[in-house]
């Protein structure tokens, strides 16, 4: 069974670049099926429900190697910081030149 080590994407409510934890989760071993009586979706694969959280990527890899798990690491795609010269923060600069316009 293959484990996936990754950093989850930010939610819509997060905007900062703060530290995020690394996750280890297992790939599905069985396809999901619909229960004929209730109509719920389910699977007999219990490992599909396991999500482990780690402080660092190295800790997640060490855990996988210690327990003999096959794993793959997915590196996160970093975005460039958006810093505009003379933007909103420039209104409050200590070396600001010129009068306030409002």
C-alpha positions as YAML, in Angstrom:
chain: A
units: angstrom
residues:
- id: 1
  name: UNK
  ca: [0.00, 0.00, 0.00]
- id: 2
  name: UNK
  ca: [1.40, 3.36, -1.04]
- id: 3
  name: UNK
  ca: [1.41, 6.34, 1.33]
- id: 4
  name: UNK
  ca: [1.40, 9.93, 0.14]
- id: 5
  name: UNK
  ca: [3.31, 12.64, 2.06]
- id: 6
  name: UNK
  ca: [2.25, 16.20, 1.24]
- id: 7
  name: UNK
  ca: [1.43, 19.64, 2.57]
- id: 8
  name: UNK
  ca: [-2.30, 20.32, 2.23]
- id: 9
  name: UNK
  ca: [-3.40, 23.45, 0.40]
- id: 10
  name: UNK
  ca: [-4.57, 26.46, 2.36]
- id: 11
  name: UNK
  ca: [-8.28, 26.91, 2.92]
- id: 12
  name: UNK
  ca: [-10.15, 29.86, 1.43]
- id: 13
  name: UNK
  ca: [-9.98, 31.59, 4.82]
- id: 14
  name: UNK
  ca: [-6.17, 31.56, 4.99]
- id: 15
  name: UNK
  ca: [-4.04, 34.19, 3.30]
- id: 16
  name: UNK
  ca: [-0.69, 34.06, 5.11]
- id: 17
  name: UNK
  ca: [2.48, 32.14, 4.38]
- id: 18
  name: UNK
  ca: [2.82, 30.68, 7.87]
- id: 19
  name: UNK
  ca: [4.11, 27.19, 8.55]
- id: 20
  name: UNK
  ca: [1.81, 24.33, 7.63]
- id: 21
  name: UNK
  ca: [2.06, 20.74, 8.79]
- id: 22
  name: UNK
  ca: [2.82, 17.77, 6.56]
- id: 23
  name: UNK
  ca: [0.26, 14.98, 6.12]
- id: 24
  name: UNK
  ca: [0.68, 11.26, 5.49]
- id: 25
  name: UNK
  ca: [-2.32, 9.48, 4.00]
- id: 26
  name: UNK
  ca: [-2.80, 6.16, 2.24]
- id: 27
  name: UNK
  ca: [-4.06, 5.66, -1.31]
- id: 28
  name: UNK
  ca: [-7.34, 3.81, -1.74]
- id: 29
  name: UNK
  ca: [-6.98, 0.06, -1.95]
- id: 30
  name: UNK
  ca: [-10.62, -0.51, -2.95]
- id: 31
  name: UNK
  ca: [-13.08, 1.45, -5.02]
- id: 32
  name: UNK
  ca: [-15.95, 3.06, -3.16]
- id: 33
  name: UNK
  ca: [-19.37, 1.46, -3.52]
- id: 34
  name: UNK
  ca: [-22.95, 2.54, -2.84]
- id: 35
  name: UNK
  ca: [-24.83, 0.74, -0.09]
- id: 36
  name: UNK
  ca: [-28.03, -0.69, -1.64]
- id: 37
  name: UNK
  ca: [-30.19, -0.13, 1.45]
- id: 38
  name: UNK
  ca: [-29.26, 3.38, 2.59]
- id: 39
  name: UNK
  ca: [-27.55, 4.75, -0.52]
- id: 40
  name: UNK
  ca: [-24.45, 5.82, 1.40]
- id: 41
  name: UNK
  ca: [-21.03, 5.65, -0.20]
- id: 42
  name: UNK
  ca: [-18.56, 3.41, 1.60]
- id: 43
  name: UNK
  ca: [-15.56, 1.15, 1.31]
- id: 44
  name: UNK
  ca: [-14.02, -1.76, 3.18]
- id: 45
  name: UNK
  ca: [-10.65, -0.01, 3.12]
- id: 46
  name: UNK
  ca: [-9.98, 1.27, 6.65]
- id: 47
  name: UNK
  ca: [-6.59, 2.81, 5.79]
- id: 48
  name: UNK
  ca: [-8.35, 5.31, 3.55]
- id: 49
  name: UNK
  ca: [-9.58, 7.04, 6.72]
- id: 50
  name: UNK
  ca: [-6.10, 7.44, 8.26]
- id: 51
  name: UNK
  ca: [-4.45, 10.87, 8.05]
- id: 52
  name: UNK
  ca: [-1.36, 11.48, 10.14]
- id: 53
  name: UNK
  ca: [-0.02, 14.99, 10.79]
- id: 54
  name: UNK
  ca: [3.71, 15.79, 11.19]
- id: 55
  name: UNK
  ca: [5.65, 18.96, 11.96]
- id: 56
  name: UNK
  ca: [8.22, 18.40, 9.18]
- id: 57
  name: UNK
  ca: [8.62, 16.44, 5.99]
- id: 58
  name: UNK
  ca: [11.60, 14.62, 7.48]
- id: 59
  name: UNK
  ca: [9.48, 13.39, 10.41]
- id: 60
  name: UNK
  ca: [6.85, 12.01, 8.02]
- id: 61
  name: UNK
  ca: [9.48, 10.24, 5.90]
- id: 62
  name: UNK
  ca: [11.14, 8.81, 9.03]
- id: 63
  name: UNK
  ca: [7.78, 7.45, 10.23]
- id: 64
  name: UNK
  ca: [7.10, 5.80, 6.84]
- id: 65
  name: UNK
  ca: [10.56, 4.21, 6.74]
- id: 66
  name: UNK
  ca: [10.36, 3.04, 10.36]
- id: 67
  name: UNK
  ca: [7.07, 1.24, 9.68]
- id: 68
  name: UNK
  ca: [8.14, -0.14, 6.28]
- id: 69
  name: UNK
  ca: [5.62, 1.86, 4.26]
- id: 70
  name: UNK
  ca: [6.13, 2.57, 0.58]
- id: 71
  name: UNK
  ca: [5.70, 6.33, 0.13]
- id: 72
  name: UNK
  ca: [5.95, 9.19, -2.30]
- id: 73
  name: UNK
  ca: [6.61, 12.81, -1.38]
- id: 74
  name: UNK
  ca: [4.72, 15.59, -3.16]
- id: 75
  name: UNK
  ca: [6.53, 18.90, -2.83]
- id: 76
  name: UNK
  ca: [4.29, 21.96, -2.45]
- id: 77
  name: UNK
  ca: [4.11, 24.60, -5.15]
- id: 78
  name: UNK
  ca: [5.20, 27.87, -3.55]
- id: 79
  name: UNK
  ca: [3.79, 31.13, -4.77]
- id: 80
  name: UNK
  ca: [5.85, 34.26, -5.06]
- id: 81
  name: UNK
  ca: [5.20, 36.87, -2.37]
- id: 82
  name: UNK
  ca: [3.08, 39.77, -3.55]
- id: 83
  name: UNK
  ca: [4.84, 42.94, -2.36]
- id: 84
  name: UNK
  ca: [4.05, 46.07, -4.31]
- id: 85
  name: UNK
  ca: [6.40, 49.05, -3.88]
- id: 86
  name: UNK
  ca: [4.43, 52.10, -2.81]
- id: 87
  name: UNK
  ca: [1.39, 49.98, -2.02]
- id: 88
  name: UNK
  ca: [-0.92, 50.25, 0.98]
- id: 89
  name: UNK
  ca: [1.90, 49.67, 3.45]
- id: 90
  name: UNK
  ca: [3.71, 52.70, 2.04]
- id: 91
  name: UNK
  ca: [1.04, 54.95, 3.59]
- id: 92
  name: UNK
  ca: [2.47, 54.12, 7.01]
- id: 93
  name: UNK
  ca: [6.19, 54.19, 6.21]
- id: 94
  name: UNK
  ca: [8.39, 56.09, 8.66]
- id: 95
  name: UNK
  ca: [10.27, 57.79, 5.84]
- id: 96
  name: UNK
  ca: [7.20, 58.83, 3.90]
- id: 97
  name: UNK
  ca: [7.64, 62.02, 1.87]
- id: 98
  name: UNK
  ca: [4.67, 64.16, 0.92]
- id: 99
  name: UNK
  ca: [1.42, 65.13, 2.55]
- id: 100
  name: UNK
  ca: [-1.55, 62.92, 3.07]
- id: 101
  name: UNK
  ca: [-4.04, 63.16, 0.24]
- id: 102
  name: UNK
  ca: [-7.11, 62.22, 2.24]
...
